Amino acid sequence: MPPANSPALPTTHPLATVPVEDAASRQFRLLECTAAHFEGTELFSADAGVVPGLGRPRTTARVEAVLADFFGAEDAAFVQGAGTGAIRAALNAAVRAGDPLLIHRAPVYRTTEVTLRGIGVRTEEVDFNDLEALRAALATGRFQWAYVQHTRQRLADSYDPGDVLAACRAAGVRSIVDDNYAVMRVPASGVELGADASCFSLFKLHGPEGVGVVVGARDLVEHVRRDNYSGGGQVQGHQALDALRALTHVPVMWALQSRVGAEVAERLAAGEVPGVAEVRVANAQDRCLLVRLDRPVARELPSVAARFGAAPYPVGSNSRYEIAPLFYRMSSSALDDAPELADWTVRINPMRAGADLVVDILRRSLHELSKD
């Protein structure tokens, strides 16, 4: 039992992950899709500019075709602005001011909230954890579009994104999925589960800064491309090729990271580190460990952990810059849902590290804090 003034962590429902062997198969399939659209020498050079008839660089168009094939979608369009830009582009292509948009009853990711407010869409909430309530809302006929975040918005969320999207399809409601933190880590992305669009950041997949993509139905993606008419808004060929090269490393890397996280969770739950009261594996937003401490020192711990080699804040949450394990506060949306955990709980992501290093940094950091 936690101390009387210490809030307990809720039960979490982590999304499924991809085993290493399956991840290797996905890497191989990505290269098969690449070979279908690129001759070998074309992978060593890239163009730029608004090519007549394409409106974007030829290299960019080829990488878009690779991604569409890989995810089993009709089309794909790169956008600037990373994951936020992709979500903004897809929502602007789908809804207008005053249109109803069905969303989950939970704190909305901060940048998505800005997008929804800027469009002026009328959001209506339903608890996606309650499939019957979702079906009832969909059956009203009020909605043409639903917006689904693949990873968890609330710590206790338990809904299966595939079930949510199937309910939308059955009701004739189209869907846009925020696949940030999920794509390449879970067995199937939103578009592979039947959504009309998956939106995600390539920066979170070790790609270049600011690059996002919308993958999905041709009519929606073409709308995104028409809206992004300006030459200055295009993702240039070298950026697209850089994103593709980086993506080839991601499936296996993510599978290893998920495996390490599970090992760390088991070791902490077994009591290996004094000062740890409770641990949960959670998708909040990225797959991570939520570690509740036996003292309210969570705000101090990241800066102490940094002295032992941890990253005390993110860059892009699994960007190419992030190799050291992350010791950080809970995400803003998670804290909106459970502010009482702020002083007691830290978020740990192994990144490229093994379990021994993660456990050692946590042990040394808590020992250091115990001296105060």
Steps between C-alpha positions, in 0.01 A plus 500: 500500500627852422545750784180680590606812309641312200264443204506151350558449131194387308495168320631557148423317178811521280461452127643186344858516374687328219747217577852543366467230231176655373664842508782370281239373252345847490840652430549258211154583363576871511805436281289291262263797465799728448638280222163518323528879465873576490780388276814451705681816390194713577553430870827696483358828367199722548335792324319810622228734388145509367535259208237571230226241509599385852507820704784356709840339446511169314692340787235611747228349282688169480544478878131581544420208270725274708318595820158457342597149388654408833191603697257358246351841427385673183730799533733694730607863524794649684440824689708742700427537871566140610212314665311814590522620140374165371200503736425861411519427127270196523242671721493807277437272204214324677301750709397866500399750766186386675519140382450236771803283573481197728792469743589302812396637837847582630750787510593586142869518408598867530599569139197309370279717719648806331424352157140417593449849642651662191274308263197579713374145489229399750638207697266255669642255750421138570693251712677270252550252785123442489441338162122503536499873578720556196267302275202693635667832423595384152146378435357851544617590149643832620857423407688470174841482667657364819844577636686223684829517688668160471696523824342570835361841593411392852716265703212259556384492136437144385330531160623300204559748214404229252160458667443876502584530130286197412204661676556821302515312169185304583316828559633660181711750697845576361797523735833673544756341733782670687759223466782688670679279756324192357601450137774238456467408869158333493402215267278719279462874448166675481479486121588130508209455744259668258530872574480751217828657605796448728691811599845485656838662538806366322710695750377256767622220273861626481426708192586865438357782707155626411393228256158337537280287278134426434444146372155389394205538263580662166232770519620620840869488410440683172316769696802531730725534198280768338497700822878478521548672164784735597854406403619602844268247657641200314715233659804500274645185350800478732270524803272226370793272420652568841169403662486175302857403588431564869177303489683183397663488846186565702303171517778296663612791716148549635456127564820492703395808692165343587676184617738698721211696650323179595816367666552819700136492613539141623818582691353807665181315593718232661649764732845529347521878559428641848272801485276367224145447624325401179558468125276481194570454132289758320447669164505851641556620227807306390535151646677555830522405865309698758691465824336612823750578771458453873577868557380811311831567321386445141562864403861482623590160358559585130774753571673257736468213249663722238820498706513123452442507123124531457326750273297734727263617227394387151589637160231334292420185698709240318665741259846428359649719773371285785726206583531523880210380718246772569409584861228764487170617637174349383355641178286814519183320392560223757549763771181675388325172571689416823668812643540337841778279357731791410713487818510122524538355151768519232491381143791283384570399141805277440563646152808313370620384843484156658318414819815497715580863428142617559480318835844625604419866425174477694669332797781754516264795456267390779798431727628852430161651578478301824798700634294820508 
